[in-house]
Amino acid sequence: MGVVRFSISIEDELLRELDQYVDENKFTNRSQTVRQINFF
């Protein structure tokens, strides 16, 4: 499976929450975090 780079725009508060989630779960970066989220 290939990797595709894309960008999103989100509110400041949501970005802070995402960064907090990254830190709490010891992910290396936001991309790694998003890959681990089970949307379905």
C-alpha positions as CSV (number, residue, x, y, z in Angstrom):
1,M,0.0,0.0,0.0
2,G,1.4,3.4,-1.0
3,V,1.3,6.5,1.1
4,V,-0.4,9.7,0.0
5,R,0.3,13.1,1.5
6,F,-2.6,15.5,2.0
7,S,-3.4,18.4,4.2
8,I,-6.4,19.4,6.3
9,S,-7.6,22.5,8.0
10,I,-8.8,22.2,11.6
11,E,-9.7,24.5,14.5
12,D,-7.0,25.3,17.0
13,E,-8.7,23.4,19.8
14,L,-9.0,20.2,17.8
15,L,-5.3,20.4,16.9
16,R,-4.4,20.8,20.6
17,E,-6.5,17.7,21.4
18,L,-4.9,15.7,18.6
19,D,-1.4,16.7,19.9
20,Q,-2.4,15.7,23.4
21,Y,-3.6,12.4,22.1
22,V,-0.3,11.9,20.3
23,D,1.6,12.6,23.5
24,E,-0.6,10.5,25.7
25,N,-0.3,7.5,23.4
26,K,3.4,8.0,22.7
27,F,3.0,8.2,18.9
28,T,6.0,9.5,17.0
29,N,3.9,12.0,15.0
30,R,0.4,13.0,13.9
31,S,0.6,10.9,10.8
32,Q,1.3,7.8,12.8
33,T,-1.6,8.7,15.0
34,V,-4.1,9.1,12.2
35,R,-3.0,5.8,10.6
36,Q,-3.9,4.0,13.9
37,I,-7.4,5.5,14.2
38,N,-10.1,3.0,13.3
39,F,-12.7,5.0,11.4
40,F,-15.0,2.1,10.7
